[in-house]
Amino acid sequence: MAPELTLGLTLVALLFEAAFGYPAFLLPRLGHPVMWAGWLIGFLDRSLNLDGDPPGDRRFAGLVSLVVVLLISIGAGLAAQKALLLLPLGFVIVALLGSTLLAQRSLHDHVAEVADGLDAGLAEGRAAVSLIVGRDPEALDEAGVSRAAIESLAENFSDGIVAPALWMAIGGLPGICMYKAANTADSMIGHRTERFIDFGRAAARFDDLINLPASRLAGGLLIVAALLMPGASARGAWAAVRRDARFHKSPNAGWPEAALAGALGLALAGPRVYHGQLVTDGFMGTGGRRDCAAVDIRRALRLYRIADALLIALVGVGAAAFWAV
């Protein structure tokens, strides 16, 4: 697939989604592409992930389910792209479809709502953060709510924005459809629970693989963004990535979390409670502050906006370079 096409599509998709997000009036009428993928994954889980089956059979069923989800997603994206590019405004329509699988605006708005909620009170902050993280909000104080929001911002900058943009830049609409389907599968079945530890193994490992380049790029963008933001430390961000990222329980999330923590002088991650269970994890930004507050969420959002602008600029430069050839 021609890079001048895929990079151009990605640039338009990023610009449109940053400006407008996903049109709210479409959600109750059409749902969202991630919801459609989720329905398919749920159907395969109910049909193939059978209680009483041996672990090997459940791992094979999970692999088959992942392949089915990926093939359908790639096929749908490829068919739509080929058909729409034949139309007079097909390029724009394909880019707008791709924009529905990015989350720049929605991520910013959801994290900003946590800061606004904390301004109103701890209960409001807990309610807002419960919409974007899986941990028990009632177990979080103000600092815990703030750290959870900032950690979610860092991780989702990578897997909700940089990664889908990267795969769209590589493979156009089929590429971003593939990525979002795999990422949705990981979020639904890629858990180390009794039901999914075997069935979801393929989804979890594939998601780790396809997020690997984006997580490094996301960390790099946050480091460069720290150079451009007064009060942030690019040196601290780089040091935290080198020192701490490898100790995160996720092979990918540590890069953007460590970069953001080091840039702002915070200590993120560490032990956390999910669904009543304590999950041990390494600290990102060792030696930084743990007493985060709404002001730190807003500092993190400022750094995020700069990093996102750098991503858009990078895609734009790439598109311009290929179009000029």
N, C-alpha and C positions, 0 to 999 in steps of 0.2 A: 504494500500500500504506500502510495507516494507521500513522503514526509511533508511536502508543501501542502497537501490536502489535510492530513491528520493534524498537523500543527496549526493550520488555519482554523480548522473546526474547533480545536481545543481552545484557542485564543478567544474566539467568539463565544464559546460556551462559558468560559471563565468570566468574561466581561458581563455577559447577560445575567448569569446567576448571582454575581456579586452585586449587581444593580437591583435585581428584581426578586431573586429567590424563586422558589417553586410557587406558581400562582395558587393562592389559597382557594379560589373558587373551584379548582379542578379536584382537590383532594376528596370532598364528599361525593363527587360525580364519577371520577375515574380512578380514585385511589392514587397510588404512587408505584412506579416500577419496582421498587424494593418490596412493596407489599405483594406484588404479583409473584416475584421470585420466592417470597416467604411462603405464599400459599403452596407453591410447587414443592418446596423443601418439606413443609409440614405434611403434605400428602405422601411423599416418599418415606418420611419418618414413620408415619402411621402404618404404611403398607409393608415396609421392608424391615424395620427395626423391631423385631418381634421378641417379646419376653420369652426366655427359655432357650433361645438359640445360643449356640456356643460362641465364644468371643471371635473365633476366626470367621464364622459365617456373618457376624454382625459387622466386622471390619470390611469384608467383601461387599456386603450390602451398602455400607456407607460409601465405599469407593464407587460402586455402580451409581449410586444416587448422585454423587458429586459430578461424575461424568455426564449423566443425563442433564443435570441442571446447567452445566457449562455448555454442552452442545446446543441445548435449546436457546440459551441466552446469546451465544455467539451467532447461531443461525438466525435468530430474530433480528439481531443488530445488523448483520450483514445484509439480510433481505431488505430491511427498511432503508439502509444506507444506499444500496444499489438502486432501489426503486425511486427514492426521493431525489437523488442526485440527477435524475433525468428531468426533473421539473425545473421551471425557470428560477424559482426561489428555493430549490432543493438544498443548496449548501446551508442556507440560513436555517431551514427546518431541521436538518440533521444536527446542526450545532445546538439548536434549542432543545432537541430531544436529549442530547448529551448533557446539557446543563441541568436537567432534572436529576442527574446522578452525582452532582457536586453539592457541597454543603457549606460553602463559604458564608453565606448570609444567615442561614438558619443556625449554624454553629455559633456565630457571633451573637445573634439575638438571644439564644438560649443561655449562653454563659453570662451575657450582660444582665439577663433577668435574675440570675443568682445574686449578683452584686446589688441590684435594685431591691431584691427581696431582703437581703441582709440589712440594708438601710432601714427597712420597715420593721425588722425584728427577726430573731432566730427562727421562729416557726415558718415565716415566709421564705427565708433563705433555704431551710430544709425542704420545703415543698418544691421550690424551684430546682434545687440540685437533684431531687429524686427523679426528675424527668430526663436527666442526662447521665446518671451513673447507676451502677447496680448495687452499691453498698447501702447498708441500712442508714437512712438519714437521721433516725432518732438517736443513733449512737454518736452523732457528730456535733461538736460544739462549733462556735463561729469559725475558729481556725480550721477545723476539719472540713466544714462546708466549703470554705474558701479554697483549701488545697484540692478538694475533690473537683471543684469547678476548673481550677487551673490545670490539673492533671488531665481532665477530660478535653480541655482546649488543646493541649499539646498533642495528646494521642490522636484526637480526631483531625487535627491539622494534617497529620500524616496520612491516616487511612480514610479520611472523609474528603480530602481535598487534593493533596499532593499525589497520592497513589492513583485515584481515578483519573486525574489530569494526565499523569505520566502514561497510563495505559491507553488513554484516548490519543495522546500524542504518538504512541507507537502503533496502535491498531484501529484508530478511528472509533466509530460507534460500536463495532463488535468488540473492540478492546475494552472499552469502559463498561460495556454490558457484562463481559466476562468477569472483570474485576469485581463489580458490585454484586454479581450473583455469588461469587466465591466468598466475598466478605460477609454477605448475608448468611450464607451457609455456616460460616464459622461462628457468627454471633448467635445462631439458633441451635446448632448441634455440636459445635466444637468445644464442649465443656468436659471437664474431667469428673463427671458424675457417673453414677452406676449405669444410667440409661445410655449415655453418650460417649463414655470413655473409649469404646470400640467403634461404634457406629460413626462417631464424629471425628475419628482420628485423621482420616484422609482430608477432610475439610479443614481441620486445624493446621495440619502441616502444609497444605497447599497455600492457605492464607498467609502463613509465616513466610513462605517462599516468595510470593508475589508482592508482599509488602516490604521485603528487604531493601531493594534499591530506593524506594520512596521514603522510608524512614531515615535513611542516611541523608537523602536530599533535604528532607524536612528539617533535620537537625542543622544542616549547613545553612539553610535559609534563615533559621532563627539566629544563628551565630552572626551572619552578615547583617541581619536586621538589628542586632544589638549594637553594631558599629554605628548605625544611623539613628539610634534612639538615645536621647540624653538621659543619663541616669542608669542606663543598662551597661553591662560589661561583656563585650565580646570575648575578652580573655577569660573571664569567669565561665562563660558558656562553653568555650572550647575545652577548658580544663575539666569541667564537669562531665562533658561527653567522654573524654579520654579516660577519666577516672571511674565514672559511675555507671555508664550506659550498659556495660556488660553484666552488671549485677542485677538488672531488672529481671523479673520473672518472665517477661516477654522478650524475645530476641529482637524486637523492633521498637516497642514503645519507649524503651530507655533512651533512645537517641533524641527524639524531640523533647521528652520530659526533662532529661538532664540538661539539654541546651537551654530550655526556658528557665529552669531552676537556677542554673549558674549565671544566666544573664541578669536575673533579678535578685540574686542573693538569697534564694529561698531553698528550703529542703523539702522536696516532694517525695511521694511514694512512701516506702517504709511499711511497717505492719498496718493492715487495714482489715475491717470487718465486712464480709460479704455474706448476706443471708444468714447472719448469726454465727458465721465461722471466721476465725482469725486467719488471715492470709499473710504470711511473712514475705517480705520483699526488701530489696536493697534500697537505700536512700539515694535519691537523685539530687545532687547539690549538697553533698556532705559538708556539714559545717554551716549551712545557711540557716535562715530563720524558719521556725515552724509556726510562729504566731501570725499566720496570714489573716488578712481581712479584706473587706470589699475593695479597698484602695489597691490592694495587690492584684485582685482580679482585673481591675481596670487597667493597671500597668501591663498585665499579661495580654489583655485585649489590644492594647496599643502596639505591643511588640508583634502580636499576631497579624494585625493589619499591615504592618510594614513587611513582614515576611510574605504575606499573601500577595502584596503588590510586587514584591521581587519575583515571585513565581510567575505572575502574569507577564511581567517584563521579560523574564527569561524565555517564556513560550513565544512572546511577541518577537524577540530578537531571532529566535530559531526560525519562526515562520518567515520573517523578512529575509533572512539569509537564504533560505531555500527558494523563495519566490524570486529573489534577485538573480539566481543562477540561470 
